[in-house]
Amino acid sequence: MRISSLDCTRVIAIAAIMALHVAPFASPFNPAPWAAAPYAWIADFINQAGRFAVPFFFLCAGYFVQPKLSAETLAPALRYCRPILLLWVLWSLIYAFLPMDLPAVLDKGYVQGMQGQWGMLLAHPLDLLLVGGMLHLWFLPALMLAVLMIAGAHRLRWENGLLPLAIALYLIGLAGGSYAKLLDIQWDFNTRNGPFFALPLVLAGVLLRQTGRRLGDKAAIGLMLGGMLLYLVELWGLNRYAQSGFRGHDFLLGSLPWALGLFWLLLNHPQWGRDSWLEKQAPNVLGIYCLHMYFVAVMLIGTPGVVSIAWEAAKLPLLLILVAVSMWTLSRAPALKVLVRKA
């Protein structure tokens, strides 16, 4: 089952994630030249405007996995997770051994040049399980964990406990994440990873499909705009009272209504984007998500000394071209097309 409006928005969402990761006007390895306005404002906007994307992906996953959940067996949920697990393992291995700091490898040789990359991987052993070989891969184990927790609750006839658990996890995730500095909480753990946000959002998608509940367009738009407003208020408050800055917030309270309102609106108009170029790209989104971060890392690590407005403006278009060419190449190699599995 495919829904055109959701498919088109998935493509827009992956482009937003790519923009966030490649960080125009916000080089993490040389931020000083872009610390003042208007560049800082542009970077803040790019970093936060795309934060609907991951909640939206989780909602989509829950909505489409719901028919596979059964009180009788975990087998359908396990079949759903199996290709995701394979993809996560393969890409984790690739990211663990494919050099990202190309100048260091060319200068020192492969083993010495990879020491920094391997050191970062091994510094936090728990991340190897909850994230994998590259920081953006956290989404895959989080999704699998959420699906298996929901399927397990169905199998044990504990469905009524899922919603309270999801609410508790979301609040704990916020407390240990974006609100940690405000609440003076110090955890050596990123609550973005694991079930803290994945379970509530995937469960929301499951419940939407299960109940068939819909909002009218006005209500859906109101929910979306209300979520965006709440998100902005949170950004302002956290920056004002916790000096947390505007970037780097993965999830806030407003993330859920923002994504839910958008999702409901799209469900009301399943024909939006039908037969469009965007819709045709939707099956490639998972492969793009797994692949794109290699080029992001190479571009950011390899160009800290490049201080140029033209370069900052060109980073996202260049990334899109590199990913498109790589997707085309990998999809035509029988032994490699598993890496860009269509979904």
CORFEN-V659949 format. One record per pair of residues at least 6 apart in sequence whose ideal C-beta (glycine too) atoms are under 8 Angstrom apart, sorted by the first residue. I is the first residue (numbers start at 1). J is the second residue. Records with the same first field share a line. If there is no record, write none. Layout:
BEGIN
I: J / J
END
This chain:
BEGIN
1: 64
2: 282
3: 266 / 267 / 270
4: 270 / 271 / 272 / 273 / 274 / 275 / 276 / 279
5: 266 / 267 / 269 / 270 / 271 / 272 / 273
6: 60 / 263 / 266 / 267 / 270
7: 273 / 278 / 279 / 282
8: 272 / 273 / 276 / 278 / 279 / 282
9: 56 / 262 / 266
10: 56 / 57 / 60 / 282 / 285
11: 278 / 279 / 281 / 282 / 285
12: 278
13: 50 / 52 / 53 / 56 / 57 / 285
14: 53 / 285 / 288 / 289 / 292
15: 320
16: 49 / 50 / 52 / 53
17: 50 / 53 / 54 / 136 / 289 / 292
18: 288 / 292 / 296 / 316 / 319 / 320 / 323
19: 46 / 50 / 316
20: 46 / 47 / 50 / 51 / 53
21: 136 / 292 / 293 / 296
22: 296 / 299 / 300 / 315 / 316 / 319
23: 43 / 46 / 47 / 300 / 315
24: 42 / 43 / 46 / 312 / 313 / 315 / 316
25: 34 / 39 / 40 / 42 / 43 / 46 / 312
26: 34 / 39 / 40 / 43 / 46 / 47 / 247
27: 33 / 34 / 300 / 303 / 304 / 312
28: 300
29: 300 / 301 / 304
30: 304 / 305 / 307
33: 39 / 307
34: 40 / 43 / 312
39: 312
43: 247
44: 246 / 247
47: 246 / 247 / 248
48: 231 / 235 / 246 / 247 / 249
51: 231 / 249 / 250 / 251 / 255
52: 255 / 258 / 259 / 262
54: 139 / 250 / 251
55: 197 / 201 / 251 / 255 / 256 / 258 / 259
56: 259 / 262 / 263
57: 139
58: 143 / 146 / 197 / 198 / 201 / 202 / 204 / 205
59: 201 / 202 / 204 / 205 / 208 / 259 / 260 / 263
60: 205 / 263
61: 143 / 146 / 147 / 202 / 205
62: 146 / 150 / 201 / 202 / 203 / 204 / 205 / 206 / 207 / 208 / 209
63: 205 / 206 / 208 / 209 / 263
64: 205 / 209
65: 77 / 80 / 147 / 202 / 205 / 206
66: 205 / 206 / 209 / 210
67: 209
68: 76 / 77 / 79 / 80
69: 76 / 77 / 150 / 151 / 154 / 206
70: 76 / 77 / 151 / 154 / 155
71: 154 / 155 / 157
72: 155
73: 155
74: 148 / 151 / 152 / 155
76: 151
77: 147 / 148 / 150 / 151
78: 148
80: 147
81: 144 / 147 / 148
83: 341
84: 140 / 143 / 144
85: 140 / 144
86: 338
87: 140 / 286 / 290 / 338 / 339 / 341
88: 132 / 137 / 140 / 141 / 144
89: 132
90: 338 / 339
91: 132 / 133 / 134 / 137 / 290 / 291 / 339
92: 132 / 133 / 134 / 137
93: 133
94: 133 / 294 / 339
95: 132 / 133 / 134 / 137 / 293 / 294
96: 117 / 118 / 121 / 133
97: 114
98: 294
99: 105 / 110 / 113 / 114 / 117
100: 117 / 294 / 297 / 298 / 301
101: 113 / 116 / 117 / 301 / 302
102: 298 / 301 / 302
103: 302
104: 112 / 113 / 116
105: 113 / 114
106: 113
107: 113
121: 127 / 128 / 133
122: 128
126: 189
127: 190 / 193
129: 141
130: 138 / 141 / 142 / 193 / 194
131: 137 / 138 / 141 / 193
132: 138 / 140 / 141
134: 293 / 294 / 297
135: 293
136: 289 / 293
137: 290 / 293
138: 190 / 192 / 193
139: 198 / 289
140: 290
141: 193 / 194
142: 193 / 194 / 195 / 197 / 198
143: 198 / 202
145: 194 / 195 / 198 / 199
146: 195 / 198 / 199 / 201 / 202 / 203
147: 202
149: 162 / 195 / 199
150: 162 / 199 / 202 / 203 / 206
153: 159 / 161 / 162
162: 199 / 203
163: 203 / 207
165: 199
166: 199 / 200 / 203 / 204
167: 200
169: 195 / 196 / 197 / 199 / 200
170: 196 / 197 / 200 / 251 / 256
172: 191 / 196
173: 191 / 192 / 196 / 197 / 251
174: 191 / 251 / 252 / 253
175: 183 / 185 / 191
176: 185 / 187 / 189 / 191 / 196
177: 190 / 191 / 192 / 196 / 249 / 250 / 251
178: 234 / 238 / 244 / 249 / 250 / 251 / 252
179: 185 / 238 / 242
180: 186 / 187
181: 238 / 242 / 243 / 244
182: 238 / 241 / 242 / 244
191: 197
192: 250 / 251
197: 250 / 251 / 255
200: 256
201: 256 / 259
204: 256 / 260
205: 263
207: 213
208: 263 / 264 / 267
214: 264 / 267 / 268
215: 223 / 261 / 264 / 268
216: 268
217: 265 / 268
219: 264
220: 261 / 262 / 264 / 265 / 268
221: 261 / 265
222: 261
223: 257 / 260 / 261 / 264
224: 257 / 258 / 260 / 261 / 262 / 265
225: 261
226: 257 / 261
227: 254 / 255 / 256 / 257 / 258 / 259 / 260 / 261
228: 254 / 258
229: 254
230: 252 / 253 / 254 / 257 / 258
231: 252 / 253 / 254 / 255 / 258
232: 254
233: 254
234: 249 / 252 / 253 / 254
235: 246 / 249 / 252
238: 244 / 249
239: 245 / 246
266: 272
273: 279
283: 342 / 343
284: 327 / 340 / 342
285: 343
286: 340 / 341 / 342 / 343
287: 327 / 330 / 331 / 339 / 340 / 341 / 342
288: 323 / 327 / 340
290: 339 / 340
291: 323 / 326 / 327 / 330 / 339 / 340
292: 319 / 323
295: 319 / 322 / 323 / 326
296: 319
299: 315 / 318 / 319
303: 311
327: 340
330: 336 / 337 / 339 / 340
331: 337 / 340
END
